[in-house]
């Protein structure tokens, strides 16, 4: 393990890791305790990936869910906005498997408030988790991929990274920034074998949606009325799109793309009565 001059960041070298060659590929999934992250871990495990599961709390249920799929799993518990913690995660994965094939930057937090009522501390925390953390993780695990000249990073952005949604200034800014980061890393790393893409989910029926709706800012009908397909996305819808972008056989020439998985949300400029007339 080599350190940069300031001792704060690490870069991957073959000398620093004991390679343990495995037939199975390795995926790191953040926000793996629930929702999209949990289902993504399950789908990747079904496809033969060993999985490292990261969250602020133990992803014990996800560990149990993947245990019967014939792959290995490990948990990485801690704050992914902490650079030293991310370095520890990368070291642990490298020690166990000696490689990373896929990084899914899924973890994120929501903040619903009018911009004029949003504190600087609240704004910064959303950016730390939703934008700074994916950069730190991409730097740590992407370095391992670059050393092998092979890998795929999938960032979970949002339709809120493609369009503005009121009362979500911090969240929108973080997801727009994440798409920008995706495109920049794709430009820098694509020629060295590492593809970087994003998925942009529409509204997904997860624990985050339940918590957001509890504040009274929207209802199920608000979402289903807006989506041309007339339903929420499921975690499985998003997980399978992530698995597609992760797989070099299925998406090997897809790089720097922001894939909307939104039921047509961003495609439809119709007003409500016109949209509903075509149901």
N, C-alpha and C positions, 0 to 999 in steps of 0.2 A: 504494500500500500504506500503510494507516494503522496506527499503533501506539497501543496503550492507554497510559495515563499511566506505567505502570511499564516500558514498552518491551519487555515479555517476550512479549506475545501480539499476534497480528495479526488484524485483521478485514478482510473483503473489501469493496472498493468498486469500482464500475465504472471510476472514474478510475485505479485502480491496475493494471488489467489491460488489455492490448490484446486485445480480443475478436477471435477468428478464427472466423467462423461456418463451421461444418462441417455437412454433411448427417448425418454419422454421429454417434451419441451417444458419450459417453466414460465409461468405467468404471475405477475404481481398485480393485485387488484386492491385499490384503496376504497374506503367506505364500504367494506365487505360485510359488515354486520347485518345489513338489511337492504331491502329495496333492490335497485338496479345492481348494486355491487354484489349482493348475495346471489342473485340469479345469474349474473355474469360469471361468477366463480363456478357455479354449478354447470353452466353450459361449457365453459372451458375445460373443466374436469371431465365432462362427458366426452370431450374431443381429445383427451389424453394428456392434458397439461397438468404437471404438478403446480400447485398454487400457493402463493404466499399472500395471506389475507391481512390487510391493514385496516385498523379502525382505532378510534379513541377508546373504545371498550372492547373487551374480548369478543371476537366473532365466533363464539362457541357453537351457535346453532348452524352457522355456515360450515364450520369444521366438521360437524356431524353429518351435514348434508352431503359433503363431498367425500366423506370417509368410505362410502360403499361403492365408489366409482373406480377403484383400482389405481388411484394416484396418491402421491404424498401431499401433505398440506402442513403449513406452519402459520402461526399468527404473529403479527407485528403490531403491538399495541403502543400507541403514543400519538403525539401531535405532529402531523406531517408538515406543519408550518415551521417546525423547529429544525434548523439545518443539521444540527448534531444528531438529532433523532433519525433523520433520513439517512445520514451516513451510517448509523448503527444498523438500520434496516438493510441497507445495501450490503454491509459487511456480513450480516447474518445470512442473507440469501446466497451470497457468494461462497460463504463457508460451507453451506449445506449442499448446494447444487453446482456451484462454479459457473453458472450462466444464467442469463435472463433472455427469454425470447420475446415476451410481450409485457408491456406496462400499460395498465388501464388506470388512468387518472380520473376516477369516478367521484371521490369524496367531494362534497360541497355543502354549503350552508345557504339558507335563504334569509332575506331581510325584506319585509314588506312595510314600507313607511313612505309618506310623501317626502320628497327630497329636502324640503325646508325643515322637516322635523328630524332628519337623520344626523346623528352626531358623527364627528370625525372618527371617534373610536369605533363606532359600529361599522362605518364605511371601510376603515382600514382592516377590521377583522374579516369581513367578507372577502376583501382582496387577498389577504394573507392565506386564507384557506382555499379559495377558488382559483387563484391565479399565481401567487408566489409559490405555494406548495407544489403545484404541477411542474413549475420550473425546476424546483429543487429535486424533485423525484426524477424528472426527465434528465437532469444533469447527472445524477448519481447512477441511475440504471441505464440511461442512454450511453454513458461512458463504457459500461460493460458491453453493451451491444456494439458500439463502435470498434471496440477491441477485437470483436469477432466478425465485424463487418456484416452483421445480420441482426435484424430485430424489427419490431413494430411497436409504436406507441399510439394509443388511442385515448384521446382526451374527450371526456364527456362534457360538452358545452350545453347548448340549449337553443330553442327558438329565440330566447331572450338574448342570444348572441348574434342573431340575424336581424331582429327588429326591436324596436323599443316597446316596453310594456310599462305602463304607468305604475308608480309607487314602488319601483324596484331599481332605483338609481344604482345602488352598489352592486346588486346581483347582475343587472344588465351590463354594467361596465366590466365586471369580472369575466363574464362569458364572452363579450366582444373581445376582450383582451386575450382570452384563452384561444379563440380562433386565430387571432393575430400571432400568438406564440406558436400555434400549430403550423401555420404557413411558413413562419421563419425557420423553425427547426427542420421542416420538410425541405426547405431550400438549402440549408446548411448540411444536412446529414443524408439526404437521399442518395447522393453520389458515393456515400461510404456504406451503403447497405442497410440504412435504418430509415424506415418509412414512418411518417408522423401524420396522423389523420384525426378528425374529430367527428363525433356524432352529436347531432343537435336534436334532442328529444322535444316533442311537444309535452303537454301535461300528461304525467304518468301517475297512475293510481298507486302511490306508495305512502309510507309513513310521513314523508315530508309534505305531501299533498294534504293529508289528514290534519297535520299541525297547522299548515297555512290556512286551510279552510276554517279551522277553529277560531281564527281571528275575525271571521265574518266578511272577508273582502271579496269572496266569490263562492259560487255553488257549483255542483256537478253540472247543472243545466247551463251555466255560463260557458263551460268548456265544451260540452257536447253540442251545444248550439253553434259554436264557432268553428268546430272541426268538420270539414266536409264529410269525413267518414263517420261522424256522429258518435264517437266514443273516445274515452281516454286511451292512451297507449298503455300497454302492460309492461312490466319489467322484462318479460320474455321478449317482447318486440325489440327492446333496446339491446338486450344481451345478445341476441342473434345478429344484430347489425354490428355490434362490437366484435363478435367472433369472426364475422366476414372480413372486417378491416384488419383483424389480427393475423389472418391466415395468408401466408405468402403464395399459396397455391390458388386461392380464390380471389385475391385482390393485389397481386404482386406488383402491378403497375399503377396502383392508386396511391398517391402521395400528395399531401397538402390539401386534401379535400375535406369540406365540412358537409357531412351527410345529414340532411334533415330527415328525421324519423318522426313525423308530426301529423300524419293523416291528411296532409294537404293544407295545414294551417298557413304556412308562409306562401303557398301558391295561390290562395283564394282571396281575391280582393272584393268579393261580392258583399253587398249589404245583407243584413240578416234575413229579411223577408225573401230576397232572391235566393239566398243559399238554401233556406228551408223549402222553397218551392221545388227544388230539385232533389229532395229526399224521396 
